Amino acid sequence: METNPIRPTDDQARELARRLIAQMRHAALGTLDPESGIPLVTRIAVQADADGTPLALLSGLAAHSRALAADPRVGLLVTDDAAAKGDAMTHARLSILAKAELAPPDPQRRDRWLARDPKATVYIDLPDFRFWRLVPVSALLNGGFGRAFHIQPADMVKPPVA
């Protein structure tokens, strides 16, 4: 008999997903290589945009940027960096399915990024660097052993202001 490991999404799961996104500094980004179609996974700098959407600052020279330009479908793995001790497989992690879109220039976005990553001043204004919003489509939250949840975009990011 097969048991479904996915629990009903509750407020505790939503809070954990939002916390993981709010605290993230780095993540694993999965893109599709435009030449081979084979997944490419890279480690990127990432933060939450003002609405909680994952935001990446990427060089246009990087393989993942060329892949995003060809196909915006991505996977983003966010882990609980605060849980540095013990078995990593028991730590919370959020696997986000998303669509990447270039973010329009915004001085406030730049300032927010630099407030959390002041070392980025070295490259943030180089002509090949751009912000990419990784707009969630859905996600799978593993909150630790036996705690798996399907997460929808509204469970991860702030609802749009009407």
C-alpha positions as CSV (number, residue, x, y, z in Angstrom):
1,M,0.0,0.0,0.0
2,E,1.4,3.3,-1.1
3,T,1.1,6.3,1.3
4,N,1.0,9.9,0.1
5,P,3.8,11.8,1.8
6,I,2.3,15.2,1.0
7,R,0.5,16.8,3.9
8,P,-2.2,19.5,3.6
9,T,-0.6,22.9,3.3
10,D,-1.1,24.8,6.6
11,D,0.0,28.2,8.0
12,Q,3.1,26.7,9.5
13,A,4.2,25.4,6.1
14,R,3.4,28.8,4.5
15,E,5.4,30.6,7.1
16,L,8.4,28.3,6.7
17,A,8.3,28.7,2.9
18,R,8.2,32.5,3.3
19,R,11.0,32.4,5.9
20,L,13.3,30.4,3.6
21,I,12.8,32.9,0.8
22,A,13.2,35.9,3.0
23,Q,16.5,34.6,4.5
24,M,18.1,33.2,1.3
25,R,21.4,34.5,0.1
26,H,22.4,31.7,-2.3
27,A,20.5,29.0,-4.1
28,A,20.9,26.3,-6.7
29,L,19.4,27.3,-10.0
30,G,18.4,24.8,-12.6
31,T,18.1,25.9,-16.2
32,L,17.9,24.1,-19.5
33,D,21.1,24.3,-21.6
34,P,19.9,25.8,-25.0
35,E,22.3,23.6,-27.0
36,S,21.7,20.2,-25.5
37,G,18.5,20.6,-23.6
38,I,20.2,19.0,-20.6
39,P,19.6,20.6,-17.2
40,L,22.4,22.8,-15.9
41,V,22.6,23.5,-12.2
42,T,24.6,26.5,-10.8
43,R,24.9,28.3,-7.5
44,I,23.7,31.9,-7.6
45,A,23.3,34.9,-5.4
46,V,19.6,35.4,-4.7
47,Q,17.4,37.5,-2.4
48,A,13.7,38.2,-2.1
49,D,12.4,41.1,-4.1
50,A,10.0,43.6,-2.4
51,D,7.0,41.3,-2.9
52,G,8.9,38.2,-1.8
53,T,9.6,36.9,-5.3
54,P,13.0,35.3,-5.6
55,L,15.4,37.8,-7.3
56,A,18.8,36.9,-8.8
57,L,21.6,39.2,-9.9
58,L,23.2,37.5,-12.8
59,S,26.0,38.2,-15.3
60,G,24.9,38.0,-18.9
61,L,28.2,36.2,-19.6
62,A,27.2,33.3,-17.4
63,A,25.8,30.0,-19.0
64,H,22.7,30.2,-16.8
65,S,21.9,33.7,-18.2
66,R,22.1,32.5,-21.8
67,A,19.9,29.5,-20.8
68,L,17.3,31.9,-19.2
69,A,17.2,34.0,-22.4
70,A,16.4,30.9,-24.4
71,D,13.9,29.2,-22.0
72,P,12.6,31.0,-18.9
73,R,11.6,27.8,-17.1
74,V,13.8,27.3,-14.0
75,G,14.1,25.3,-10.8
76,L,15.4,27.0,-7.7
77,L,16.5,25.1,-4.6
78,V,16.5,27.2,-1.4
79,T,17.9,25.6,1.8
80,D,17.8,26.5,5.4
81,D,21.3,28.0,5.8
82,A,20.6,28.6,9.5
83,A,20.5,24.8,10.1
84,A,24.2,24.2,9.7
85,K,24.5,21.3,12.1
86,G,23.3,17.7,11.8
87,D,22.1,15.7,8.8
88,A,21.5,18.1,5.9
89,M,18.7,15.8,4.7
90,T,16.6,16.7,7.7
91,H,16.9,20.5,7.2
92,A,14.1,22.4,5.5
93,R,14.3,23.1,1.8
94,L,12.1,24.6,-0.8
95,S,12.2,23.4,-4.5
96,I,10.6,26.2,-6.6
97,L,9.3,25.8,-10.1
98,A,9.5,29.3,-11.7
99,K,9.6,31.4,-14.8
100,A,12.4,33.8,-15.0
101,E,11.8,37.4,-16.2
102,L,14.2,40.3,-16.5
103,A,13.4,42.8,-13.9
104,P,13.0,46.4,-15.0
105,P,15.6,48.9,-13.8
106,D,14.7,50.1,-10.3
107,P,17.0,52.1,-8.0
108,Q,15.2,50.8,-4.9
109,R,15.7,47.2,-5.9
110,R,19.4,47.9,-6.3
111,D,19.6,49.7,-2.9
112,R,17.8,46.8,-1.2
113,W,20.2,44.3,-2.8
114,L,23.2,46.3,-1.6
115,A,21.8,46.7,1.9
116,R,21.9,42.9,2.2
117,D,25.0,42.3,0.1
118,P,27.3,45.3,0.2
119,K,30.2,43.4,-1.5
120,A,28.1,43.4,-4.6
121,T,29.1,47.0,-5.2
122,V,32.1,45.6,-7.0
123,Y,29.9,44.3,-9.9
124,I,26.3,45.4,-9.6
125,D,26.7,48.3,-12.0
126,L,28.7,46.4,-14.6
127,P,26.9,46.5,-17.9
128,D,26.4,42.8,-18.2
129,F,24.7,42.4,-14.8
130,R,20.9,42.2,-14.6
131,F,18.3,41.4,-12.1
132,W,16.0,38.4,-12.9
133,R,12.8,37.8,-11.1
134,L,12.1,34.1,-10.6
135,V,8.3,34.1,-10.5
136,P,7.0,31.0,-8.7
137,V,4.6,28.7,-10.4
138,S,4.6,26.1,-7.6
139,A,6.9,24.5,-5.1
140,L,7.6,21.5,-3.0
141,L,8.5,22.2,0.6
142,N,10.3,19.6,2.6
143,G,10.1,20.9,6.2
144,G,12.2,18.0,7.6
145,F,11.5,14.3,7.9
146,G,7.9,13.4,7.1
147,R,6.9,17.1,6.5
148,A,6.3,17.6,2.8
149,F,3.9,20.1,1.3
150,H,2.8,21.4,-2.1
151,I,3.2,25.2,-2.0
152,Q,1.4,27.6,-4.3
153,P,2.7,31.1,-5.3
154,A,0.4,32.8,-2.9
155,D,1.8,30.6,-0.1
156,M,5.3,32.0,-0.8
157,V,5.1,35.6,-1.9
158,K,3.0,38.6,-0.9
159,P,-0.2,39.0,-2.8
160,P,-0.2,41.9,-5.4
161,V,-1.5,45.2,-4.2
162,A,-4.7,46.1,-5.9
